[in-house]
Amino acid sequence: ELLTRVAESGHSRFPVYDESIDNVVGILYVKDLINSFAKKEPIDLEKIIRKPFFVPESKRIDGLLREFKRRHVHIAIAVDEYGGISGIVCMEDIIEEIVGDIQDEFDNEGEDISSIGEGLWLCDARVDMDDLAECLHTELPSDEFETLGGFVFDLFGKIPVRYEK
């Protein structure tokens, strides 16, 4: 089941946490998981997860890019001033911040905001709140939230499951 979920996600690295998302204990690299399967070894996550790299959410991307290069890592866990997990940042995020969106074989090339029925919309969590408000011809709390994902996370108090209402 784990391999199926990993394959369907299209991601190559996953944070591993214990009990709470604020307790990240490591990073699972898909290639390490596949190597264990290929060797027909029992999967022991404690043996194959790698040490997480934590960074303050306020860290500048130029410094973070240098840290990624120096440490030979491509993913970091962003931590807020209280020690809680505020997000994940990867090398692709930094590069896209500099050069713009990069489409790979796993990215959906469709619209970020799509009408799927009367009054129903399917939106990428990364969509800008101002863009969404303009598209929907409505007012949204864009001063408080930069992305739809941040707004939804605030409403739910957690990361919602896909298509959760």
Residue frames relative to the residue before (quaternion, step in Angstrom):
aa qw qx qy qz dx dy dz
E 1.0000 0.0000 0.0000 0.0000 0.00 0.00 0.00
L 0.6322 0.5454 -0.3333 0.4380 3.59 0.97 -0.86
L 0.6716 0.5020 -0.3013 0.4540 3.58 0.85 -0.95
T 0.6338 0.5313 -0.3258 0.4581 3.59 1.01 -0.79
R 0.6820 0.4855 -0.2906 0.4634 3.59 0.85 -0.94
V 0.6360 0.5220 -0.3219 0.4685 3.56 1.02 -0.81
A 0.6676 0.5077 -0.2990 0.4551 3.58 0.90 -0.94
E 0.6767 0.5048 -0.2935 0.4485 3.60 0.94 -0.85
S 0.6316 0.5724 -0.3369 0.4000 3.59 1.09 -0.62
G 0.3314 -0.7557 0.5005 0.2617 3.57 1.02 -0.75
H 0.5755 0.5754 -0.3836 0.4366 3.60 1.26 0.08
S 0.3590 -0.7483 0.5193 0.2037 3.56 -1.18 0.54
R 0.7686 0.2088 -0.1301 0.5905 3.60 1.26 -0.21
F 0.0773 -0.8032 0.5907 -0.0015 3.55 -1.05 0.86
P 0.4048 -0.6701 0.5480 0.2946 3.58 -0.99 0.74
V 0.1940 -0.7467 0.6259 0.1144 3.56 -1.10 0.75
Y 0.0297 -0.8165 0.5765 -0.0064 3.56 -0.75 1.02
D 0.3443 -0.7162 0.5758 0.1925 3.53 -1.31 0.47
E 0.8614 0.0063 -0.0653 0.5037 3.56 -0.63 1.23
S 0.8202 0.0216 0.0461 0.5698 3.61 0.70 -1.07
I 0.5719 -0.5988 0.4362 0.3523 3.57 -1.10 0.68
D 0.6314 0.5246 -0.3330 0.4638 3.59 1.22 -0.37
N 0.6838 0.4233 -0.2836 0.5223 3.59 1.29 0.10
V 0.0291 0.8111 -0.5793 0.0752 3.57 0.55 1.21
V 0.1675 -0.8190 0.5465 0.0509 3.56 -0.74 1.12
G 0.8158 -0.0974 0.0631 0.5666 3.57 1.21 -0.21
I 0.3865 -0.6679 0.5789 0.2636 3.50 -1.41 -0.07
L 0.2434 -0.7521 0.5984 0.1302 3.55 -0.88 1.01
Y 0.1891 -0.7531 0.6229 0.0957 3.55 -0.78 1.10
V 0.5069 -0.6694 0.4511 0.3024 3.57 -0.79 1.03
K 0.6381 0.5347 -0.3467 0.4321 3.61 0.93 -0.77
D 0.6278 0.5157 -0.3438 0.4710 3.62 1.06 -0.62
L 0.6338 0.5242 -0.3167 0.4725 3.57 1.05 -0.80
I 0.6658 0.4966 -0.2969 0.4712 3.58 0.91 -0.92
N 0.6241 0.5357 -0.3400 0.4559 3.60 1.00 -0.76
S 0.6458 0.5091 -0.3211 0.4698 3.59 0.99 -0.79
F 0.6419 0.5063 -0.3192 0.4793 3.58 1.00 -0.82
A 0.6628 0.5248 -0.3052 0.4383 3.57 0.92 -0.94
K 0.6986 0.4400 -0.2592 0.5012 3.58 1.08 -0.72
K 0.3792 -0.7504 0.4496 0.3016 3.56 1.40 -0.01
E 0.3414 0.7273 -0.5081 0.3103 3.54 1.11 0.78
P 0.5277 -0.5691 0.4924 0.3940 3.59 -1.16 0.43
I 0.4405 -0.6983 0.4946 0.2715 3.58 -0.98 0.81
D 0.0141 0.7670 -0.6384 0.0618 3.53 -0.66 1.21
L 0.3245 -0.7942 0.4802 0.1824 3.56 -0.08 1.30
E 0.6159 0.5649 -0.3584 0.4161 3.58 0.99 -0.74
K 0.6875 0.4756 -0.2834 0.4700 3.58 1.11 -0.64
I 0.7796 0.3770 -0.2039 0.4566 3.60 0.99 -0.70
I 0.5694 0.5710 -0.4247 0.4115 3.62 1.13 -0.23
R 0.3555 -0.7341 0.5475 0.1870 3.52 -1.14 0.73
K 0.6398 -0.5387 0.3925 0.3827 3.52 -1.26 0.52
P 0.4042 -0.7175 0.5034 0.2616 3.62 -0.85 0.89
F 0.2962 -0.7120 0.6101 0.1819 3.53 -1.25 0.59
F 0.1388 -0.8111 0.5672 0.0330 3.57 -0.45 1.27
V 0.0218 -0.7839 0.6205 -0.0054 3.55 -1.05 0.83
P 0.5138 -0.6044 0.4828 0.3710 3.59 -1.10 0.52
E 0.5546 -0.6336 0.4215 0.3365 3.59 -0.99 0.79
S 0.6480 0.5287 -0.3104 0.4518 3.59 1.22 -0.39
K 0.4330 0.7185 -0.4576 0.2948 3.61 1.24 -0.10
R 0.4514 -0.6863 0.5046 0.2657 3.56 -0.95 0.91
I 0.5504 -0.6572 0.3988 0.3258 3.57 -1.00 0.80
D 0.5919 0.5572 -0.3937 0.4291 3.62 1.06 -0.49
G 0.6661 0.4839 -0.2917 0.4869 3.57 1.01 -0.81
L 0.6412 0.5228 -0.3214 0.4608 3.56 1.03 -0.78
L 0.6285 0.5326 -0.3326 0.4590 3.57 0.99 -0.79
R 0.6436 0.5044 -0.3164 0.4808 3.60 1.00 -0.80
E 0.6437 0.5174 -0.3172 0.4661 3.60 1.01 -0.82
F 0.6150 0.5360 -0.3443 0.4647 3.60 0.97 -0.82
K 0.6801 0.4921 -0.2900 0.4596 3.56 0.87 -0.97
R 0.6813 0.5022 -0.2895 0.4470 3.58 0.87 -0.96
R 0.7497 0.3993 -0.2031 0.4870 3.59 0.96 -0.89
H 0.3394 -0.7543 0.4865 0.2814 3.60 1.30 -0.25
V 0.5000 0.5987 -0.4601 0.4241 3.57 0.88 1.04
H 0.2874 -0.7688 0.5501 0.1539 3.55 -1.24 0.44
I 0.7562 0.2961 -0.1758 0.5563 3.59 1.26 0.02
A 0.0388 -0.7823 0.6217 0.0066 3.55 -1.10 0.78
I 0.3664 -0.6895 0.5816 0.2282 3.52 -1.26 0.54
A 0.2693 -0.7703 0.5608 0.1399 3.58 -0.65 1.15
V 0.1468 -0.7958 0.5870 0.0242 3.54 -0.90 1.04
D 0.3891 -0.7164 0.5273 0.2395 3.58 -0.97 0.87
E 0.7374 -0.4480 0.2829 0.4190 3.56 -1.32 0.10
Y 0.6808 0.4660 -0.2869 0.4868 3.61 1.24 -0.29
G 0.5897 -0.5950 0.3594 0.4111 3.57 1.28 0.04
G 0.5188 0.6280 -0.4198 0.4004 3.58 1.27 0.08
I 0.5322 -0.6145 0.4743 0.3378 3.54 -1.19 0.54
S 0.1362 -0.8081 0.5694 0.0648 3.57 -0.76 1.02
G 0.8013 -0.2119 0.1219 0.5460 3.58 1.21 -0.17
I 0.4110 -0.6485 0.5779 0.2766 3.45 -1.43 -0.19
V 0.0505 -0.7707 0.6336 0.0452 3.55 -1.05 0.72
C 0.0880 -0.7979 0.5953 0.0356 3.54 -0.93 0.89
M 0.7281 -0.4297 0.3098 0.4350 3.53 -1.33 0.27
E 0.6416 0.5336 -0.3300 0.4413 3.60 0.94 -0.86
D 0.6125 0.5525 -0.3503 0.4437 3.61 1.02 -0.75
I 0.6746 0.4953 -0.2917 0.4631 3.56 0.91 -0.94
I 0.6649 0.4982 -0.3060 0.4648 3.57 0.88 -0.93
E 0.6606 0.4960 -0.3106 0.4702 3.60 0.97 -0.82
E 0.6024 0.5472 -0.3601 0.4561 3.59 1.10 -0.58
I 0.6955 0.4666 -0.2594 0.4808 3.57 1.10 -0.74
V 0.8349 0.2345 -0.0831 0.4911 3.59 0.74 -1.07
G 0.5889 -0.5539 0.3853 0.4449 3.61 1.22 -0.20
D 0.7501 -0.4173 0.2701 0.4361 3.55 -1.33 0.20
I 0.1583 -0.7464 0.6422 0.0739 3.50 -1.14 0.84
Q 0.2234 -0.7698 0.5849 0.1245 3.58 -0.71 1.05
D 0.0396 -0.7651 0.6408 0.0490 3.56 -0.97 0.86
E 0.7564 -0.4204 0.2513 0.4336 3.56 -1.29 0.04
F 0.6981 0.4580 -0.2749 0.4769 3.60 1.21 -0.34
D 0.5656 0.6023 -0.3905 0.4060 3.59 1.22 -0.23
N 0.4176 -0.6684 0.5573 0.2613 3.51 -1.15 0.74
E 0.2660 -0.7957 0.5258 0.1402 3.56 -0.60 1.12
G 0.4604 0.6948 -0.4403 0.3336 3.58 1.27 0.08
E 0.7215 -0.4136 0.3298 0.4467 3.50 -1.34 -0.11
D 0.5037 -0.6428 0.4892 0.3063 3.56 -1.18 0.61
I 0.7589 0.1941 -0.1009 0.6134 3.58 1.22 -0.58
S 0.0741 0.8151 -0.5664 0.0964 3.59 -0.49 1.19
S 0.3781 -0.6897 0.5699 0.2378 3.55 -1.00 0.87
I 0.0790 -0.8142 0.5748 0.0202 3.58 -0.80 1.02
G 0.7967 -0.0699 0.0268 0.5997 3.56 1.24 0.33
E 0.7268 -0.4174 0.3128 0.4468 3.53 -1.32 0.05
G 0.8500 -0.0108 -0.0410 0.5251 3.56 -0.44 1.24
L 0.6205 0.5178 -0.3455 0.4770 3.61 1.27 0.27
W 0.0485 -0.8048 0.5913 -0.0200 3.53 -0.91 0.97
L 0.2007 -0.7280 0.6419 0.1330 3.54 -1.17 0.69
C 0.0151 0.8297 -0.5523 0.0796 3.56 -0.54 1.21
D 0.4811 -0.6175 0.5424 0.3048 3.52 -1.18 0.67
A 0.5358 -0.6499 0.4343 0.3194 3.60 -0.94 0.85
R 0.6666 0.5206 -0.3018 0.4400 3.59 1.15 -0.54
V 0.4331 0.7124 -0.4637 0.2998 3.60 1.25 -0.06
D 0.4963 -0.6670 0.4829 0.2751 3.55 -0.99 0.93
M 0.5272 -0.6638 0.4313 0.3089 3.60 -0.89 0.94
D 0.6345 0.5196 -0.3395 0.4605 3.61 1.01 -0.70
D 0.6454 0.5132 -0.3159 0.4694 3.59 1.00 -0.83
L 0.6533 0.5136 -0.3096 0.4621 3.57 0.99 -0.86
A 0.6477 0.5173 -0.3168 0.4610 3.59 0.92 -0.89
E 0.6536 0.5088 -0.3070 0.4687 3.58 0.98 -0.84
C 0.6645 0.5115 -0.2978 0.4562 3.59 0.93 -0.91
L 0.7497 0.3918 -0.2052 0.4924 3.58 0.95 -0.89
H 0.3415 -0.7627 0.4791 0.2686 3.59 1.32 -0.10
T 0.5745 0.5546 -0.3855 0.4623 3.55 0.87 1.04
E 0.5051 -0.6097 0.5106 0.3353 3.54 -1.33 0.15
L 0.0025 -0.7733 0.6338 -0.0150 3.57 -0.98 0.88
P 0.5646 -0.6198 0.4161 0.3522 3.62 -1.12 0.53
S 0.0469 0.8554 -0.5125 0.0596 3.58 0.63 1.15
D 0.5659 0.5801 -0.3996 0.4283 3.60 1.20 -0.24
E 0.7128 0.4520 -0.2430 0.4781 3.57 1.12 -0.71
F 0.8029 0.1968 -0.0640 0.5590 3.59 1.09 -0.71
E 0.3732 -0.7338 0.5255 0.2146 3.56 -0.93 0.89
T 0.8107 0.1694 -0.0673 0.5564 3.59 0.96 -0.87
L 0.6323 -0.5166 0.4177 0.3985 3.53 -1.29 0.38
G 0.6199 0.5631 -0.3389 0.4288 3.59 1.01 -0.79
G 0.6566 0.5045 -0.3063 0.4697 3.58 0.97 -0.83
F 0.6402 0.5232 -0.3063 0.4719 3.56 1.05 -0.84
V 0.6832 0.4800 -0.2837 0.4716 3.60 0.86 -0.98
F 0.6231 0.5326 -0.3398 0.4610 3.59 0.99 -0.80
D 0.6488 0.5113 -0.3138 0.4682 3.59 0.99 -0.82
L 0.6590 0.5142 -0.3062 0.4557 3.61 0.99 -0.82
F 0.7459 0.4051 -0.2125 0.4841 3.58 0.86 -1.01
G 0.3359 -0.7328 0.5156 0.2903 3.57 1.08 -0.70
K 0.7508 0.1864 -0.1355 0.6191 3.56 1.33 0.22
I 0.5645 -0.5438 0.4656 0.4109 3.55 -1.29 0.09
P 0.3386 -0.7724 0.4939 0.2117 3.61 -0.51 1.10
V 0.5228 -0.5905 0.5121 0.3403 3.53 -1.29 0.48
R 0.6411 -0.5390 0.3745 0.3978 3.58 -1.09 0.66
Y 0.8464 0.1019 -0.1549 0.4992 3.55 -0.97 1.04
E 0.3571 0.7269 -0.5117 0.2868 3.63 1.18 0.31
K 0.2599 -0.7724 0.5634 0.1358 3.57 -1.02 0.83
